[in-house]
Amino acid sequence: MSKLKILLALLIISSSYLFPEKLSYFCRYTSDKKVLDNQRITVDKNAYNVEIDIFLNGSLTYRSSYDAELNQLSALHYSSKNTPILNVNFDNVAMKMNVLNRKSFDIEKFTLVNNPTIFYIFQEKYPKTVGDKIIMYLYQTDQNIIYQIYVKNLGIETISLDNQTIDTIKVEMGLTGFPGILWPFKYHYWFSKDSNMFVKYTGTNTELKTDTIEVNRYIIE
């Protein structure tokens, strides 16, 4: 068993619902095979609430709060100068999502904000049966619009990660309806078959380049 598999096996033993209580992911982020930066994602779980911070090259970029009972992900985005620039919050009584300095949206269940934290939310939410799919809703911050998306289990696939092989479950995400015709690109996520932890992502960005995020290592704090 590779070192990566050993780490992932240890994680599943020590983890509880959704995430271990404190966890750091270290990732390599590339676009068209060019390394852009290194991501560090920290996860801090308290009961059903999960706080997730994302750092790019050491600077805080996103701060998200996930409510596992309500399946909702709020978000605070930061500028390159570490200043908050976009705040997204949910009103769970009125079922509305409020975006600071923009507008309010009526929301459905399973509404998330599109930023890299959804990779780790999908760890819990993707359908566990091959071929099955679920419908979710995703707020696209740069377009200020909510899209309906599907998340589908494509089955087991063996991938190479840092010259090591690992058995994974491959998950596909895409837009539904007419937006899916205008933007037919699919996004793929790989989760360890043994531990269910996220290990890789690929997808097409708005510049029509292929983005890839690969986990190098995990640290349980």
C-alpha positions in Angstrom: 0.0 0.0 0.0 1.4 3.4 -1.0 2.1 6.2 1.6 -0.9 8.1 0.2 -3.2 5.1 0.8 -1.9 4.7 4.3 -2.6 8.4 5.1 -6.1 8.1 3.6 -6.8 4.9 5.6 -5.8 6.6 8.8 -8.1 9.5 8.0 -11.2 7.3 7.7 -10.5 5.6 11.1 -10.1 9.0 12.9 -12.9 10.9 11.1 -16.5 11.4 12.1 -19.5 12.8 10.2 -18.4 14.7 7.1 -14.8 15.7 8.3 -12.3 15.1 11.0 -12.6 17.9 13.6 -9.4 19.6 12.4 -7.8 18.9 9.1 -5.4 20.6 6.6 -5.3 19.7 2.9 -2.2 20.6 0.9 -2.9 20.8 -2.9 -1.2 21.7 -6.2 -3.2 23.9 -8.5 -2.4 23.9 -12.2 -4.0 25.4 -15.3 -3.2 23.7 -18.6 -0.4 21.9 -16.7 1.2 25.1 -15.6 1.6 25.4 -11.8 -0.2 28.5 -10.7 0.0 28.2 -6.9 -0.3 25.9 -3.9 -3.5 25.7 -2.0 -3.9 24.9 1.7 -7.4 24.2 2.9 -8.1 24.0 6.7 -11.2 22.4 8.0 -12.5 23.0 11.5 -15.7 21.1 12.5 -17.9 21.9 15.4 -21.0 19.6 15.7 -22.8 20.1 12.3 -21.0 23.3 11.4 -17.8 23.2 9.4 -15.5 26.3 8.9 -13.3 26.0 5.8 -10.5 28.4 5.0 -8.6 28.4 1.6 -5.1 29.9 1.3 -3.4 30.4 -2.0 0.4 30.8 -1.7 -0.1 31.6 2.0 -2.9 34.3 1.6 -6.4 33.8 2.8 -8.7 33.7 -0.3 -12.0 32.1 0.8 -13.7 31.5 4.1 -16.8 29.3 4.1 -19.2 28.1 6.7 -21.1 24.9 5.9 -24.3 23.7 7.8 -24.4 20.0 7.3 -28.0 19.7 8.6 -29.4 22.3 6.1 -27.0 21.5 3.3 -26.0 25.2 2.8 -22.6 26.8 2.3 -22.1 30.5 3.0 -19.0 32.2 1.9 -16.7 35.2 2.5 -14.3 36.1 -0.4 -11.1 38.1 0.1 -9.1 40.3 -2.2 -5.3 39.9 -2.7 -4.9 42.5 0.1 -6.8 40.2 2.5 -9.8 42.5 2.5 -13.4 40.9 2.5 -15.0 41.7 -0.9 -18.0 39.4 -1.1 -20.2 38.1 1.7 -22.9 35.4 1.1 -25.3 34.4 3.8 -28.5 32.3 4.1 -31.8 33.1 5.8 -33.0 29.6 6.6 -36.4 30.8 7.8 -37.3 32.8 4.6 -35.3 30.4 2.4 -33.4 33.3 0.9 -29.7 33.9 0.1 -28.4 37.4 0.7 -25.4 38.6 -1.2 -23.8 41.7 0.2 -24.1 44.8 -2.2 -25.8 42.7 -4.8 -29.3 41.1 -4.3 -31.3 38.4 -2.6 -32.2 35.1 -4.1 -35.0 32.7 -3.3 -33.2 29.4 -2.7 -34.0 25.6 -2.7 -32.4 23.0 -0.5 -28.9 21.8 -1.4 -27.8 25.4 -2.3 -24.0 26.0 -2.3 -21.7 28.8 -3.2 -19.3 28.0 -5.9 -15.7 28.1 -4.6 -13.1 25.4 -4.0 -14.8 24.3 -0.7 -17.5 22.4 -2.7 -14.9 19.8 -3.6 -14.9 18.7 0.1 -18.7 19.1 0.5 -19.2 16.6 -2.4 -17.1 14.2 -0.3 -20.3 13.7 1.8 -23.1 14.5 -0.7 -22.3 12.7 -4.0 -24.6 9.6 -4.6 -22.9 6.4 -3.4 -24.5 4.1 -6.0 -22.8 4.0 -9.5 -25.0 5.7 -12.1 -27.1 7.6 -9.6 -27.2 11.4 -9.6 -28.6 14.1 -7.5 -29.8 17.7 -8.2 -28.2 20.7 -6.4 -28.1 24.5 -6.8 -24.9 26.5 -7.2 -24.4 30.2 -6.8 -21.9 31.5 -9.4 -20.3 34.5 -7.7 -18.8 36.1 -10.8 -22.1 36.0 -12.8 -24.4 36.6 -9.8 -26.7 33.8 -10.8 -27.8 30.4 -9.4 -27.5 27.4 -11.6 -29.1 24.0 -11.2 -26.5 21.3 -11.4 -26.3 17.5 -11.3 -23.8 15.4 -9.4 -23.3 11.8 -10.7 -21.4 8.8 -9.5 -19.4 7.4 -12.5 -17.9 4.4 -10.6 -14.4 3.2 -9.7 -11.3 4.5 -11.5 -7.6 3.9 -10.7 -5.6 7.1 -11.1 -1.9 8.1 -10.8 -1.1 10.7 -8.2 2.5 11.8 -7.7 3.7 8.6 -9.4 1.5 6.5 -7.1 -1.7 4.6 -8.0 -4.9 4.9 -6.0 -8.3 3.4 -6.4 -10.9 6.2 -6.5 -14.6 6.9 -7.0 -15.1 9.3 -9.9 -17.9 11.9 -9.7 -19.1 14.2 -12.5 -20.8 17.6 -12.1 -22.5 19.6 -14.9 -25.2 22.1 -15.6 -28.7 21.0 -16.3 -31.2 22.3 -18.9 -30.5 25.1 -21.4 -27.4 26.4 -19.5 -26.0 22.9 -19.9 -26.3 23.3 -23.6 -24.6 26.6 -23.7 -21.8 25.4 -21.3 -21.5 21.6 -22.0 -18.2 21.1 -20.1 -18.1 18.6 -17.3 -16.3 18.8 -14.0 -14.7 15.7 -12.4 -13.8 14.9 -8.8 -12.0 11.8 -7.5 -12.4 10.5 -4.0 -10.4 7.7 -2.4 -12.3 4.4 -2.6 -10.9 3.4 0.8 -11.4 6.5 2.8 -13.8 8.7 0.6 -11.4 11.7 1.0 -11.0 14.1 -1.9 -7.8 13.6 -3.9 -8.2 15.3 -7.4 -10.3 17.7 -9.5 -10.3 18.7 -13.2 -12.5 21.2 -15.0 -12.7 23.8 -17.7 -12.5 27.4 -16.5 -14.0 30.6 -18.1 -10.8 31.0 -20.2 -11.4 27.5 -21.6 -8.3 26.2 -19.9 -8.2 23.0 -17.9 -7.8 23.5 -14.2 -6.4 20.6 -12.0 -6.2 20.4 -8.3 -4.4 17.5 -6.7 -4.0 16.7 -3.0 -0.3 16.2 -2.0 -0.9 15.4 1.7 -3.3 15.7 4.6 -2.5 16.7 8.2 -4.9 15.9 11.1 -4.4 18.6 13.7 
